[in-house]
Amino acid sequence: MANLNVAWLHGAVAANLKANVTATLQNTKTEFKNFENYNFDNPGRDFEIEERVVFNNTVNANGSASFPVKLNLGSSQTCRHVEVGVIHQSI
């Protein structure tokens, strides 16, 4: 379960704002210490970089939201929340 908490820069709760979280999935090399000469990667699982939306909803009155997320591959996440006329983004 992932938890999202949104606040204004001065620390006040940013209530009831639209939020969007995406994950960018990409292949990563599987490595283990002391096994550098082995290949643990499955060439049959090769794929292009993919972006998935994992949350696209509104945070509650406390500026919070929880949502299930399970990512098995290397990923990076981007979070955006929207106030009227402005989009804020964090990576």
C-alpha positions in Angstrom: 0.0 0.0 0.0 1.4 3.4 -0.9 0.6 6.6 1.1 0.4 10.1 -0.5 0.4 13.2 1.7 0.1 16.7 0.1 0.9 19.9 1.9 1.5 23.5 1.0 5.1 24.8 1.2 4.4 26.5 4.5 3.1 23.2 5.9 -0.6 23.6 5.9 -2.7 20.7 4.7 -3.6 20.8 1.0 -7.1 19.4 1.2 -9.2 17.9 -1.6 -6.7 18.4 -4.4 -6.5 16.3 -7.5 -3.4 14.1 -7.5 -1.8 11.9 -10.2 1.0 9.4 -9.6 2.6 7.6 -12.5 5.4 4.9 -12.5 7.9 4.5 -15.3 8.9 0.9 -15.6 12.2 -0.1 -17.3 14.5 -3.1 -17.5 17.2 -3.2 -14.9 20.2 -5.6 -14.7 19.9 -8.1 -11.9 23.2 -8.2 -10.0 24.4 -9.9 -6.8 27.7 -9.4 -5.0 30.1 -12.2 -5.5 28.2 -13.4 -8.6 29.4 -10.9 -11.2 30.1 -13.6 -13.8 26.5 -14.8 -13.8 23.5 -13.5 -15.8 20.3 -13.6 -13.8 18.2 -11.6 -16.4 15.6 -13.3 -18.6 16.0 -12.1 -22.2 12.4 -13.1 -22.9 11.2 -10.4 -20.5 12.8 -7.6 -22.5 10.3 -4.7 -23.1 10.2 -1.0 -23.9 10.1 1.7 -21.2 6.4 1.9 -20.0 4.6 4.5 -18.0 1.6 3.4 -15.9 -0.9 5.5 -13.9 -1.0 4.1 -10.4 -3.2 6.8 -8.8 -5.5 9.4 -10.4 -7.9 10.7 -7.8 -8.4 13.4 -5.2 -6.7 13.5 -1.8 -9.0 13.7 1.3 -9.6 16.7 3.6 -6.4 15.8 5.4 -4.4 16.0 2.1 -3.9 12.2 2.2 -4.6 9.2 0.1 -3.7 5.5 0.1 -3.7 3.2 -2.9 -2.4 -0.3 -3.7 0.7 -0.5 -5.9 2.9 -3.5 -6.8 5.8 -2.9 -9.1 8.2 -5.8 -9.7 10.6 -4.1 -12.0 12.9 -1.1 -11.7 10.7 2.0 -11.7 10.6 5.7 -10.9 7.6 7.6 -9.7 6.2 11.0 -10.6 3.6 12.7 -8.4 1.5 15.7 -9.5 -1.1 17.6 -7.6 -3.3 20.3 -9.0 -4.6 23.5 -7.5 -6.8 25.7 -9.5 -4.8 26.8 -12.5 -1.5 25.4 -11.3 0.1 21.9 -11.5 2.9 21.0 -9.1 5.2 18.0 -9.8 7.7 16.0 -7.8 9.9 13.1 -9.0 
